Amino acid sequence: MTRDALKTLFHPFVTDAVPLPKAGERVLFLGAEAGNALPEGFDAEIVSVQPFRPLFRALRDGAVPVAEGDDYDCALILCGKHRGENENRVAEALERVRPGGLIVIAGGKEDGIQTLRTTLLKLSLSLDYTPKYHGVAIWLPRPKDADDAIRALKKHTVTVEGRFEAAPGMFSHDRIDPGSELLASRFPTDFDGNVADFGAGWGYLSVMFAKTSPRVNRIDLFEADYAALEFAKKNVAKNCPDLEARFFWQDLGTEPPKEKYDLVIMNPPFHETQVSDPELGKTMIRTAAAALRNGGRLMLVANRGMPYEPVMVEAFKEYGETCRNARFKILWGRK
């Protein structure tokens, strides 16, 4: 089903509020998603940028996880749920679109589109907007001098505890997640096999495992967010320069690992939007069980209310709970 915000994004073109990009022009689509037919006459080449692997795989050939190049004639921006990430996308569009080029932005109320519109107005950017399909479309010409707006909108890397780096839009980008911290406190100290870190984010659990079990043979980090995985590479290299590590940009729900592991560690996601979805974690648990050797173990942390115990019974010969606190529980399973 087409997301409403995607229909909202193309509404200004459908109603002739903005001109259709012509053949020979180049359009940068930040936060691109599949599912919406282009308006008739939208003949420009589109470069679709999507760092989130499940959405990336749904796009047609030619999509990329990171934008490149400049002097685009137009930029489309589909907002997500992170304010900092949305503002970064607008800053990137202002950097990469030629002066006078068109920038069109859309999102639903849950994406913070009204807040973004207010922010852009405070920067004295000349814009128009219209509500449609439970969202808002905003459009503006790229001003000749956009340096001040770019500086105001661009969000910089955050340093966590003086040893990790992350960026807005990533899970727990500005602090150590307390659930992950609890799981790390229960890591073994003498492990010497191969480990997979599912949903590795910017690398906290892998770094902590390598610190706690320095004899670990190798850690493979799997992450669906391309940007987070790039930060994981930096954080592992900085904190554990001697660790043998590999990095995989994969959607574990549809792209299972090709190897078997002695141990899987994870803090599984439980929402892709604002709505909690336990099925995401259940899928990760099943994928972890399939990726373990006989006798291999899973260690995971979850919110106390997540109903993962039935799938643990289904997927493992043995399972149990290591500990819990007011918010989280640590579960284990043996293949």
TORKOL-4160 file (C-alpha; in steps of 0.2 Angstrom, whole numbers, padded with zeros to 4 digits, m for minus):
335
<pt num="1" X="0000" Y="0000" Z="0000"/>
<pt num="2" X="0007" Y="0017" Z="m0005"/>
<pt num="3" X="0011" Y="0028" Z="0011"/>
<pt num="4" X="0000" Y="0044" Z="0011"/>
<pt num="5" X="0016" Y="0055" Z="0013"/>
<pt num="6" X="0022" Y="0048" Z="m0004"/>
<pt num="7" X="0006" Y="0053" Z="m0012"/>
<pt num="8" X="0007" Y="0070" Z="m0004"/>
<pt num="9" X="0025" Y="0073" Z="m0011"/>
<pt num="10" X="0019" Y="0071" Z="m0029"/>
<pt num="11" X="0003" Y="0081" Z="m0026"/>
<pt num="12" X="0010" Y="0098" Z="m0031"/>
<pt num="13" X="0016" Y="0091" Z="m0048"/>
<pt num="14" X="m0002" Y="0083" Z="m0051"/>
<pt num="15" X="m0010" Y="0100" Z="m0047"/>
<pt num="16" X="0002" Y="0110" Z="m0058"/>
<pt num="17" X="0007" Y="0120" Z="m0042"/>
<pt num="18" X="0025" Y="0117" Z="m0047"/>
<pt num="19" X="0032" Y="0113" Z="m0065"/>
<pt num="20" X="0035" Y="0095" Z="m0069"/>
<pt num="21" X="0054" Y="0090" Z="m0071"/>
<pt num="22" X="0058" Y="0088" Z="m0090"/>
<pt num="23" X="0068" Y="0075" Z="m0099"/>
<pt num="24" X="0086" Y="0078" Z="m0097"/>
<pt num="25" X="0084" Y="0085" Z="m0080"/>
<pt num="26" X="0090" Y="0076" Z="m0064"/>
<pt num="27" X="0080" Y="0074" Z="m0048"/>
<pt num="28" X="0087" Y="0069" Z="m0032"/>
<pt num="29" X="0075" Y="0059" Z="m0021"/>
<pt num="30" X="0080" Y="0058" Z="m0003"/>
<pt num="31" X="0072" Y="0046" Z="0008"/>
<pt num="32" X="0065" Y="0038" Z="m0007"/>
<pt num="33" X="0051" Y="0024" Z="m0006"/>
<pt num="34" X="0043" Y="0014" Z="m0019"/>
<pt num="35" X="0024" Y="0012" Z="m0023"/>
<pt num="36" X="0019" Y="0028" Z="m0031"/>
<pt num="37" X="0016" Y="0030" Z="m0050"/>
<pt num="38" X="0025" Y="0046" Z="m0057"/>
<pt num="39" X="0013" Y="0060" Z="m0063"/>
<pt num="40" X="0011" Y="0060" Z="m0082"/>
<pt num="41" X="0025" Y="0071" Z="m0089"/>
<pt num="42" X="0037" Y="0068" Z="m0075"/>
<pt num="43" X="0051" Y="0064" Z="m0087"/>
<pt num="44" X="0067" Y="0068" Z="m0078"/>
<pt num="45" X="0080" Y="0055" Z="m0072"/>
<pt num="46" X="0077" Y="0051" Z="m0053"/>
<pt num="47" X="0092" Y="0046" Z="m0042"/>
<pt num="48" X="0083" Y="0038" Z="m0027"/>
<pt num="49" X="0093" Y="0038" Z="m0011"/>
<pt num="50" X="0087" Y="0026" Z="0003"/>
<pt num="51" X="0099" Y="0020" Z="0017"/>
<pt num="52" X="0086" Y="0008" Z="0025"/>
<pt num="53" X="0089" Y="m0009" Z="0018"/>
<pt num="54" X="0071" Y="m0015" Z="0017"/>
<pt num="55" X="0065" Y="0001" Z="0008"/>
<pt num="56" X="0080" Y="0001" Z="m0003"/>
<pt num="57" X="0077" Y="m0016" Z="m0009"/>
<pt num="58" X="0059" Y="m0011" Z="m0014"/>
<pt num="59" X="0066" Y="0002" Z="m0026"/>
<pt num="60" X="0070" Y="0000" Z="m0044"/>
<pt num="61" X="0088" Y="m0003" Z="m0050"/>
<pt num="62" X="0099" Y="0012" Z="m0049"/>
<pt num="63" X="0094" Y="0017" Z="m0031"/>
<pt num="64" X="0109" Y="0021" Z="m0019"/>
<pt num="65" X="0111" Y="0022" Z="0000"/>
<pt num="66" X="0121" Y="0038" Z="0000"/>
<pt num="67" X="0118" Y="0053" Z="m0011"/>
<pt num="68" X="0132" Y="0059" Z="m0023"/>
<pt num="69" X="0135" Y="0074" Z="m0035"/>
<pt num="70" X="0128" Y="0091" Z="m0036"/>
<pt num="71" X="0119" Y="0103" Z="m0048"/>
<pt num="72" X="0103" Y="0093" Z="m0047"/>
<pt num="73" X="0088" Y="0102" Z="m0055"/>
<pt num="74" X="0076" Y="0096" Z="m0042"/>
<pt num="75" X="0076" Y="0087" Z="m0025"/>
<pt num="76" X="0061" Y="0077" Z="m0017"/>
<pt num="77" X="0062" Y="0074" Z="0001"/>
<pt num="78" X="0051" Y="0061" Z="0010"/>
<pt num="79" X="0051" Y="0064" Z="0029"/>
<pt num="80" X="0054" Y="0051" Z="0042"/>
<pt num="81" X="0051" Y="0050" Z="0061"/>
<pt num="82" X="0067" Y="0058" Z="0066"/>
<pt num="83" X="0068" Y="0077" Z="0066"/>
<pt num="84" X="0087" Y="0078" Z="0065"/>
<pt num="85" X="0087" Y="0067" Z="0050"/>
<pt num="86" X="0073" Y="0077" Z="0041"/>
<pt num="87" X="0083" Y="0093" Z="0044"/>
<pt num="88" X="0099" Y="0085" Z="0037"/>
<pt num="89" X="0090" Y="0079" Z="0022"/>
<pt num="90" X="0084" Y="0097" Z="0018"/>
<pt num="91" X="0102" Y="0103" Z="0021"/>
<pt num="92" X="0108" Y="0090" Z="0009"/>
<pt num="93" X="0096" Y="0096" Z="m0004"/>
<pt num="94" X="0101" Y="0114" Z="m0002"/>
<pt num="95" X="0119" Y="0108" Z="m0005"/>
<pt num="96" X="0116" Y="0097" Z="m0020"/>
<pt num="97" X="0102" Y="0107" Z="m0030"/>
<pt num="98" X="0107" Y="0121" Z="m0041"/>
<pt num="99" X="0102" Y="0139" Z="m0037"/>
<pt num="100" X="0084" Y="0141" Z="m0043"/>
<pt num="101" X="0081" Y="0123" Z="m0043"/>
<pt num="102" X="0065" Y="0116" Z="m0035"/>
<pt num="103" X="0064" Y="0107" Z="m0018"/>
<pt num="104" X="0048" Y="0098" Z="m0013"/>
<pt num="105" X="0046" Y="0090" Z="0004"/>
<pt num="106" X="0032" Y="0080" Z="0011"/>
<pt num="107" X="0027" Y="0071" Z="0027"/>
<pt num="108" X="0013" Y="0066" Z="0039"/>
<pt num="109" X="0009" Y="0074" Z="0056"/>
<pt num="110" X="0018" Y="0060" Z="0064"/>
<pt num="111" X="0034" Y="0064" Z="0054"/>
<pt num="112" X="0035" Y="0081" Z="0061"/>
<pt num="113" X="0031" Y="0090" Z="0045"/>
<pt num="114" X="0023" Y="0105" Z="0054"/>
<pt num="115" X="0038" Y="0107" Z="0065"/>
<pt num="116" X="0049" Y="0107" Z="0049"/>
<pt num="117" X="0039" Y="0120" Z="0040"/>
<pt num="118" X="0040" Y="0131" Z="0055"/>
<pt num="119" X="0059" Y="0129" Z="0056"/>
<pt num="120" X="0061" Y="0133" Z="0037"/>
<pt num="121" X="0050" Y="0149" Z="0039"/>
<pt num="122" X="0061" Y="0154" Z="0054"/>
<pt num="123" X="0076" Y="0153" Z="0042"/>
<pt num="124" X="0068" Y="0166" Z="0030"/>
<pt num="125" X="0066" Y="0153" Z="0016"/>
<pt num="126" X="0053" Y="0157" Z="0004"/>
<pt num="127" X="0041" Y="0143" Z="0003"/>
<pt num="128" X="0023" Y="0137" Z="m0001"/>
<pt num="129" X="0014" Y="0123" Z="0006"/>
<pt num="130" X="m0003" Y="0113" Z="0005"/>
<pt num="131" X="m0011" Y="0100" Z="0016"/>
<pt num="132" X="m0016" Y="0084" Z="0007"/>
<pt num="133" X="m0018" Y="0065" Z="0011"/>
<pt num="134" X="m0016" Y="0068" Z="0030"/>
<pt num="135" X="0000" Y="0076" Z="0027"/>
<pt num="136" X="0008" Y="0092" Z="0021"/>
<pt num="137" X="0018" Y="0096" Z="0005"/>
<pt num="138" X="0031" Y="0110" Z="0006"/>
<pt num="139" X="0040" Y="0117" Z="m0009"/>
<pt num="140" X="0053" Y="0131" Z="m0012"/>
<pt num="141" X="0066" Y="0137" Z="m0024"/>
<pt num="142" X="0084" Y="0134" Z="m0019"/>
<pt num="143" X="0090" Y="0151" Z="m0015"/>
<pt num="144" X="0106" Y="0158" Z="m0022"/>
<pt num="145" X="0114" Y="0159" Z="m0005"/>
<pt num="146" X="0109" Y="0145" Z="0006"/>
<pt num="147" X="0125" Y="0144" Z="0017"/>
<pt num="148" X="0116" Y="0150" Z="0032"/>
<pt num="149" X="0101" Y="0139" Z="0031"/>
<pt num="150" X="0113" Y="0124" Z="0027"/>
<pt num="151" X="0123" Y="0128" Z="0043"/>
<pt num="152" X="0107" Y="0130" Z="0053"/>
<pt num="153" X="0099" Y="0113" Z="0047"/>
<pt num="154" X="0114" Y="0102" Z="0046"/>
<pt num="155" X="0116" Y="0090" Z="0061"/>
<pt num="156" X="0133" Y="0085" Z="0066"/>
<pt num="157" X="0140" Y="0069" Z="0073"/>
<pt num="158" X="0138" Y="0066" Z="0091"/>
<pt num="159" X="0151" Y="0059" Z="0103"/>
<pt num="160" X="0145" Y="0047" Z="0116"/>
<pt num="161" X="0155" Y="0044" Z="0131"/>
<pt num="162" X="0170" Y="0051" Z="0123"/>
<pt num="163" X="0173" Y="0035" Z="0112"/>
<pt num="164" X="0158" Y="0032" Z="0101"/>
<pt num="165" X="0152" Y="0042" Z="0086"/>
<pt num="166" X="0134" Y="0042" Z="0080"/>
<pt num="167" X="0122" Y="0054" Z="0070"/>
<pt num="168" X="0104" Y="0059" Z="0072"/>
<pt num="169" X="0091" Y="0047" Z="0065"/>
<pt num="170" X="0101" Y="0032" Z="0072"/>
<pt num="171" X="0094" Y="0022" Z="0086"/>
<pt num="172" X="0100" Y="0029" Z="0103"/>
<pt num="173" X="0112" Y="0041" Z="0093"/>
<pt num="174" X="0116" Y="0052" Z="0108"/>
<pt num="175" X="0118" Y="0040" Z="0123"/>
<pt num="176" X="0121" Y="0022" Z="0127"/>
<pt num="177" X="0104" Y="0013" Z="0126"/>
<pt num="178" X="0101" Y="0006" Z="0144"/>
<pt num="179" X="0094" Y="m0011" Z="0137"/>
<pt num="180" X="0110" Y="m0013" Z="0127"/>
<pt num="181" X="0120" Y="m0008" Z="0142"/>
<pt num="182" X="0111" Y="m0021" Z="0153"/>
<pt num="183" X="0115" Y="m0035" Z="0140"/>
<pt num="184" X="0133" Y="m0030" Z="0139"/>
<pt num="185" X="0135" Y="m0032" Z="0157"/>
<pt num="186" X="0131" Y="m0051" Z="0155"/>
<pt num="187" X="0143" Y="m0055" Z="0141"/>
<pt num="188" X="0155" Y="m0069" Z="0144"/>
<pt num="189" X="0173" Y="m0065" Z="0148"/>
<pt num="190" X="0181" Y="m0081" Z="0140"/>
<pt num="191" X="0172" Y="m0083" Z="0123"/>
<pt num="192" X="0183" Y="m0088" Z="0109"/>
<pt num="193" X="0171" Y="m0092" Z="0095"/>
<pt num="194" X="0162" Y="m0083" Z="0081"/>
<pt num="195" X="0149" Y="m0070" Z="0085"/>
<pt num="196" X="0135" Y="m0061" Z="0075"/>
<pt num="197" X="0128" Y="m0045" Z="0081"/>
<pt num="198" X="0111" Y="m0043" Z="0074"/>
<pt num="199" X="0104" Y="m0025" Z="0072"/>
<pt num="200" X="0121" Y="m0019" Z="0077"/>
<pt num="201" X="0117" Y="0000" Z="0075"/>
<pt num="202" X="0133" Y="0010" Z="0077"/>
<pt num="203" X="0142" Y="m0004" Z="0085"/>
<pt num="204" X="0141" Y="m0003" Z="0104"/>
<pt num="205" X="0137" Y="m0021" Z="0108"/>
<pt num="206" X="0151" Y="m0027" Z="0097"/>
<pt num="207" X="0164" Y="m0016" Z="0105"/>
<pt num="208" X="0158" Y="m0021" Z="0122"/>
<pt num="209" X="0159" Y="m0039" Z="0118"/>
<pt num="210" X="0176" Y="m0038" Z="0111"/>
<pt num="211" X="0182" Y="m0028" Z="0127"/>
<pt num="212" X="0174" Y="m0041" Z="0138"/>
<pt num="213" X="0179" Y="m0057" Z="0129"/>
<pt num="214" X="0196" Y="m0052" Z="0121"/>
<pt num="215" X="0198" Y="m0070" Z="0114"/>
<pt num="216" X="0183" Y="m0069" Z="0103"/>
<pt num="217" X="0188" Y="m0075" Z="0086"/>
<pt num="218" X="0177" Y="m0064" Z="0075"/>
<pt num="219" X="0162" Y="m0053" Z="0076"/>
<pt num="220" X="0151" Y="m0050" Z="0061"/>
<pt num="221" X="0139" Y="m0035" Z="0062"/>
<pt num="222" X="0123" Y="m0035" Z="0053"/>
<pt num="223" X="0113" Y="m0019" Z="0051"/>
<pt num="224" X="0099" Y="m0013" Z="0040"/>
<pt num="225" X="0103" Y="0006" Z="0041"/>
<pt num="226" X="0118" Y="0010" Z="0030"/>
<pt num="227" X="0123" Y="0025" Z="0039"/>
<pt num="228" X="0123" Y="0017" Z="0056"/>
<pt num="229" X="0134" Y="0003" Z="0049"/>
<pt num="230" X="0147" Y="0015" Z="0042"/>
<pt num="231" X="0148" Y="0023" Z="0060"/>
<pt num="232" X="0150" Y="0005" Z="0067"/>
<pt num="233" X="0165" Y="0002" Z="0056"/>
<pt num="234" X="0173" Y="0018" Z="0063"/>
<pt num="235" X="0168" Y="0014" Z="0081"/>
<pt num="236" X="0175" Y="m0004" Z="0080"/>
<pt num="237" X="0191" Y="0002" Z="0072"/>
<pt num="238" X="0194" Y="0016" Z="0085"/>
<pt num="239" X="0190" Y="0005" Z="0100"/>
<pt num="240" X="0195" Y="m0012" Z="0095"/>
<pt num="241" X="0208" Y="m0010" Z="0081"/>
<pt num="242" X="0214" Y="m0029" Z="0083"/>
<pt num="243" X="0197" Y="m0036" Z="0082"/>
<pt num="244" X="0193" Y="m0046" Z="0066"/>
<pt num="245" X="0176" Y="m0039" Z="0061"/>
<pt num="246" X="0165" Y="m0040" Z="0046"/>
<pt num="247" X="0151" Y="m0028" Z="0041"/>
<pt num="248" X="0135" Y="m0033" Z="0032"/>
<pt num="249" X="0121" Y="m0021" Z="0026"/>
<pt num="250" X="0107" Y="m0033" Z="0026"/>
<pt num="251" X="0088" Y="m0034" Z="0030"/>
<pt num="252" X="0089" Y="m0050" Z="0041"/>
<pt num="253" X="0070" Y="m0052" Z="0039"/>
<pt num="254" X="0073" Y="m0057" Z="0021"/>
<pt num="255" X="0092" Y="m0059" Z="0019"/>
<pt num="256" X="0098" Y="m0071" Z="0032"/>
<pt num="257" X="0116" Y="m0074" Z="0035"/>
<pt num="258" X="0125" Y="m0086" Z="0024"/>
<pt num="259" X="0136" Y="m0093" Z="0039"/>
<pt num="260" X="0133" Y="m0102" Z="0055"/>
<pt num="261" X="0138" Y="m0094" Z="0072"/>
<pt num="262" X="0143" Y="m0100" Z="0089"/>
<pt num="263" X="0133" Y="m0085" Z="0097"/>
<pt num="264" X="0121" Y="m0071" Z="0092"/>
<pt num="265" X="0119" Y="m0055" Z="0102"/>
<pt num="266" X="0105" Y="m0043" Z="0099"/>
<pt num="267" X="0094" Y="m0029" Z="0105"/>
<pt num="268" X="0080" Y="m0032" Z="0092"/>
<pt num="269" X="0070" Y="m0018" Z="0085"/>
<pt num="270" X="0052" Y="m0017" Z="0089"/>
<pt num="271" X="0045" Y="m0003" Z="0078"/>
<pt num="272" X="0048" Y="0004" Z="0061"/>
<pt num="273" X="0035" Y="0018" Z="0064"/>
<pt num="274" X="0028" Y="0025" Z="0080"/>
<pt num="275" X="0018" Y="0009" Z="0082"/>
<pt num="276" X="0026" Y="m0005" Z="0092"/>
<pt num="277" X="0027" Y="m0022" Z="0082"/>
<pt num="278" X="0033" Y="m0037" Z="0091"/>
<pt num="279" X="0034" Y="m0047" Z="0075"/>
<pt num="280" X="0050" Y="m0038" Z="0070"/>
<pt num="281" X="0059" Y="m0045" Z="0085"/>
<pt num="282" X="0051" Y="m0062" Z="0083"/>
<pt num="283" X="0057" Y="m0063" Z="0065"/>
<pt num="284" X="0075" Y="m0058" Z="0071"/>
<pt num="285" X="0074" Y="m0072" Z="0084"/>
<pt num="286" X="0069" Y="m0085" Z="0071"/>
<pt num="287" X="0083" Y="m0079" Z="0060"/>
<pt num="288" X="0096" Y="m0080" Z="0074"/>
<pt num="289" X="0091" Y="m0098" Z="0078"/>
<pt num="290" X="0093" Y="m0102" Z="0060"/>
<pt num="291" X="0110" Y="m0094" Z="0060"/>
<pt num="292" X="0117" Y="m0104" Z="0075"/>
<pt num="293" X="0127" Y="m0120" Z="0075"/>
<pt num="294" X="0120" Y="m0134" Z="0085"/>
<pt num="295" X="0124" Y="m0130" Z="0103"/>
<pt num="296" X="0125" Y="m0111" Z="0098"/>
<pt num="297" X="0117" Y="m0098" Z="0109"/>
<pt num="298" X="0107" Y="m0082" Z="0107"/>
<pt num="299" X="0108" Y="m0068" Z="0120"/>
<pt num="300" X="0095" Y="m0054" Z="0118"/>
<pt num="301" X="0088" Y="m0039" Z="0128"/>
<pt num="302" X="0070" Y="m0034" Z="0126"/>
<pt num="303" X="0058" Y="m0022" Z="0134"/>
<pt num="304" X="0049" Y="m0032" Z="0148"/>
<pt num="305" X="0032" Y="m0032" Z="0139"/>
<pt num="306" X="0038" Y="m0039" Z="0123"/>
<pt num="307" X="0030" Y="m0057" Z="0121"/>
<pt num="308" X="0046" Y="m0066" Z="0114"/>
<pt num="309" X="0045" Y="m0081" Z="0126"/>
<pt num="310" X="0033" Y="m0092" Z="0114"/>
<pt num="311" X="0045" Y="m0089" Z="0099"/>
<pt num="312" X="0060" Y="m0094" Z="0110"/>
<pt num="313" X="0051" Y="m0110" Z="0114"/>
<pt num="314" X="0047" Y="m0113" Z="0096"/>
<pt num="315" X="0065" Y="m0109" Z="0090"/>
<pt num="316" X="0077" Y="m0117" Z="0103"/>
<pt num="317" X="0079" Y="m0133" Z="0112"/>
<pt num="318" X="0082" Y="m0123" Z="0128"/>
<pt num="319" X="0079" Y="m0106" Z="0133"/>
<pt num="320" X="0078" Y="m0095" Z="0149"/>
<pt num="321" X="0079" Y="m0078" Z="0157"/>
<pt num="322" X="0096" Y="m0072" Z="0163"/>
<pt num="323" X="0089" Y="m0057" Z="0173"/>
<pt num="324" X="0077" Y="m0042" Z="0172"/>
<pt num="325" X="0075" Y="m0025" Z="0179"/>
<pt num="326" X="0061" Y="m0012" Z="0179"/>
<pt num="327" X="0062" Y="m0010" Z="0160"/>
<pt num="328" X="0071" Y="m0024" Z="0152"/>
<pt num="329" X="0074" Y="m0043" Z="0152"/>
<pt num="330" X="0088" Y="m0053" Z="0145"/>
<pt num="331" X="0083" Y="m0070" Z="0137"/>
<pt num="332" X="0095" Y="m0084" Z="0131"/>
<pt num="333" X="0092" Y="m0098" Z="0120"/>
<pt num="334" X="0102" Y="m0114" Z="0115"/>
<pt num="335" X="0100" Y="m0122" Z="0098"/>
